[in-house]
Amino acid sequence: MRRRILPFDVWLCLLLAALAAWGTGALAEQLAQKAYEKEVAAHAPVAGQIGGPVGESAFHAQSVSDLLTHDTFTVPSHGIEYRNRGAGYYDGKYFQALTLPSGELVAAWINEESVQLIDGTDYFTSNKLLPLGRVVFEDLSQNQTFLDQIQFREPLSRTDFYVDMVGETAVLAEDQAIEIPKLVTQLLTVIILFPILHAIGSKLGLFPAYFAKKKKVEWE
């Protein structure tokens, strides 16, 4: 098998472009970090709003019937039962199979930041109150892959709605919000800078030109 080695001009231009991309990537990372911090602050959970911590007046739903007869509510949960029965991605949202006190199982989108411990301090065993939530009607059965994920242990009691306990607090994960702009910036830097560097080197006579100018043919 023949080994192909990149020509000197190609790898040199790639190396220089990669060095520049390291710098532009670092700058993009700093800008993305600042933008992410502003985004998080703008979507911070607010008590009394969907996705925020609940107050004393919040209704404590016990069953599917309770969910459907109240505009907003919280759900009491023991330990990590609310996130220990199955999960899956639906339309970019990470849903948990939430067990209601009645034993019924529903899909819930939960803001973990607003979950409150109501007795004790142990995350795994203390009783909790979930964030303020509401019912969103949607036919979850249209996404069989999602159902296979979230129902891997037992079926949901209802698939015609989900519980939204996130609301306007949703933001991208930090690694996605920062790493994606950084990688895109680095890639664009290499794509844009490589031909420019090679063209400069060609003009200076250091590299062979990719596209030689055609000589005009003079007709006698």
Secondary structure, 3 states (H helix, E strand, C coil): CCCCCCCHHHHHHHHHHHHHHHHHHHHHHHHHHHHHHHHHHHCCCCCCCCCCCCCCCCCECCCHHHHHCCCCEECEEECCHHHCCCEEEECCEEEEEEECCCCCEEEEEECHHHCEECCCCCCCCCEEECCCEEEEECCHHHCHHHHHHHCCCCCCCCCCEEEEECHHHCCCCHHHHHHHHHHHHHHHHHHHHHHHHHHHHHHCCCCCCCCCCCCCCCCC
